[in-house]
Amino acid sequence: MVEHSCIYALIISDKTILVEAYHPKFDDQNVKKLAYQGYLKFQKTATIEGNKLAYIDQGFQFNFRYVKGITYICVAQEGFGKSMGFVFLRDVINSFQQHYSTILFPVSAASAIPFDPRSFVDYPPVLIEKLRAFSGDDLEDASLKKTEDVKTQLEDCKNIMLDNLTRVIDQSEELHIIAERSEDLTLTSQAFRFRSKRLTNTLWYQEIKCKLFMILVILIILGIFILVICQACTDSIFS
């Protein structure tokens, strides 16, 4: 339960308690006595529809609201805020009237107040959830869960790191061998690239030589062919 929480709620009519509920993390029974005493004082003026009252007493904040013959009471820790107390009561009033509209607003006048508390036995759990909601318990629980999740993740991470470190230490010799093999492989790769480059250059030079030789042969043959034609032409002219 966070600080400045809503700790007790009471629904009462004609001095008869219809519904009451404590916050699950609060067990000061004196609050009920103080709330009932406040109700007796408030009842003297609670004849006007919608009449309300709020005050601080003994470190607790008390909010009262009178609607259709029923007084709704909220007790919170001092600092909760009087306006928040009335917001809580408004939420309770709307919820309570929706749950028990047929009982609270009977068609027949014979069914009107006083109300029977046994008709509202299923409402305390709803009231407890509202107390928890207005006390920020959901946020507190979520924060605690998130903290636990982070702790779990950190513990898992630490275990993984320790496990990896142990493996590195155990396999240091294998890592040394792997490093040596990697170095040998690098040297072999460099030698292979060097030989490949030399072979490529050698083949290129040989190809150039072959092409030059073929060109030379073609030129020689072409020269001989031209000389033969020229000689034939000369012999033809003189004859």
ABEGO torsion letter per residue (X at the ends): XBBGBBABBBBBBGGBBABBBBBAABABAAAAAAAAAAAAAAAAABABBGBBBBBBBGGBBBBBBBBGGBBBBBBBBBGAEAAAAAAAAAAAAAAAAAAAAAAABBABAAABOBBBAAAAAAAAAAAAAAAAAAAGAAAAAAAAAAAAAAAAAAAAAAAAAAAAAAAAAAAAAAAAAAAAAAAAAAAAAAAAAAAAAAAAAAAAAAAAAAAAAAAAAAAAAAAAAAAAAAAAAAAAAAX
